[in-house]
Amino acid sequence: MNNDQQQPLPPSGIRSFRAALRRLEREIEAALASQTACCGVTGAQCHALLELDLTGASSVSQLAASLNLDVSTLSRTIDGLVQAGLVSRQAEAGNRRRLAVALTTDGQAKADFINQACDEQYSSLLEGLTPKLRGAALAVMPPLVEAMRQARAKLVPGGGPCCR
């Protein structure tokens, strides 16, 4: 067997991986709650602000797709951000039914504040790892996220792994 072919993990290894992912999910949820509590935004609003900061102005449908949300769910989140003065929403030129959203000056300041606070928190977290583990953590996250995205794309909408 060459190095490109991988042997399947034993069930105990898979269960251990799944358990670690569940614990990681709970830790991420707790971290997100504490990170957004000081900012006056919800977790969903935080995700939208940071995605807009990353990608720039976007249509609501594009933003919903990148956040893996239903357009109507995201629209409610955007409504709150517009009311707070953090996001602007306008009909796009040439297609008045298509809405574009963008960070306002206050929204950019809020995204910068969240990014700085989170960068400090996660830098401290990663510094607690050995250089080898830190490098492994940084290297594995993007391909793991992409593998999970691809696996999710294969599922029947609304179904779990048993609904292929």
N, C-alpha and C positions, 0 to 999 in steps of 0.2 A: 504494500500500500504506500503510495507516495505521500508527501507532506501536505498536498492540497486536499486529500481526502481525509475526512474526519470520521472517527468512530463515534457512534451514537453514545450519548451519556446514559449511564444507568439510571433507572427510575429514582434512586435515592439522590443522585446528583441533580436531576431535574426538579425534584420536590424541594431540595435545599435552595436551588436557584429561585424557584417560585416564592418560597417563604422569604427569602432575602428581598425580592422585588416588592412583596407586600409590606415588609417593614420599611423599605425605602420610600414607598408611596406614602405611608403614614408620616414618616419624617419630613417628606417634602410638603405634605399638606400642612403640618404644624409649622414648618418654616415659613411657608407662604402666608399663613394666617398671621404670624408675628411680623413678617415683613410688610404686609399691607396695613396692619392695624395702625401703625404710626403715620401712614400716608393718607388715610381717609378714603381709600378706595377698596372695593371688593377684590377678591382673587380674580374673578372674571375680568373686571375692569383693568387690573394690573396686567393680565395677559394681553389684553387688547392694546393698552398703552405701549407695552414693550415691543409688541409685534409691529405697531405703527412706527415706533422709533427705529426698529431694525429695517423695515421695508420702505418706509416713507408712505406718502398718501396712497390710498388703495380704495377700490370699490368695496362696498359692504360684502358682496358675494365672494370676492377674492380673499378678504380678511377672514370671512367665515370658513372658507376652505382651508386656509393656512392654519387656523385655530381648531379645525375639525369640529365646527359648530354648525347647527342649523341657522339659516339666515335670520329667522324670526327670533331665535334666542339671542343671537349677537345684536340684533336691532335693539332689543331692550337694554342690553349692556351699553350700547352706543348712546341710547337716549339719556341714560344717567350721566355719561361722560360729557355729552353736549350740555346738559343742564348744569353741570359743575364747571363748565367753561374750559374743559381740558381737550375737547375734540370739536372740530367743526365738521358739518355735514352739508354737502351741496349736491344738487343735481349736476351730472356731468354735461358738458357742452355736447350737443349733438344727440344726446339720449337722456331726456329729462327723467325717465323712469329709473335710470341707473344712478345710485347715490355714491359719491366719493366722500371718504372721511380722511381727516388729517389732524395731526396734533396742532393745537394752538400753542402760543408762546408759553402759557401756563402749563399746558399738557407736556410740552417738551421739558420744561423745568421739573415737572413731577416725574417724568420718565428718567431724567438725568439723576434725580435724587434717589429713586428706587434702584437704578443701576449702580450708583456709587455705594449705597448701603449694602446691596446684595454682593457686589464685588468684594467688599471688605469682609463680609461674613463668610463667603465661600473661599476666599483666599486664606483666611484663618483656618477653615476646615481642611483645605488641601495641604496647608503647611503642617498639619498634624500627621500627615502620612509620610512614609519614607519616600525619598525621591523616585524609587522604582515603582511603588504603588501609585504615587501621584501621576507619574507618566502613564501608567496603565489605565488609571481612571479617566484621564483626559483623552487617551486614545480610544478607549472602548465605547464611550458614550455616543458619539455620532453614529457609528455603525450599528450599535444596539438599538438606538432610536429608529433608524431607518429600517432595520429588520422587523421591528415591532410594527412600524407603519405599513410595511409591505404585507405582513401577516394579517393585519386588521383589514386591509383592502381586499383580501381574499374571502372574508367572512360575508355571510348573508347579512344585509342591513338589519340591525336590531337583534342579530343573533350572536350567540357565543361560539366557541370553537367547535361545538357539536353541530352547528348549523351551516356547514359548508355547502 
